[in-house]
């Protein structure tokens, strides 16, 4: 099954736009479309999991802890953490590569930090 991405509310939208501009067939839902503004991390993880979407976030401080608490009880499509210091075009490159070279099942209950 093909990967589907969910942008966290903190993710730079330039990254989302760059990914979709270069590969418009990627299913990358914005935080705005998912109504994630102001939603607490555990609920964000839950909504992404229910939708079968890998969460893409800049949050390297709290998401890993919440993810660790989430996966013993639930299955997660995974989390990709993008450092804010990573230029947007490089983040887009990595996300497109991940999307094109892997299947959704490979990311279940995994957390990964970009760059690859």
Buried (B, 14 or more C-beta within 10 A) or exposed (E): EEBBBBBBBBBBEEBBBBBBEEBEEBBBBBBEEBEBEEBEBBEBBBBBBEBBBBBBBBBEEEBBEBBEEBBEEEEBBBBBBBEEEBEBEBBBBBBBEBBEEEEBEEBEBBBEEBEE
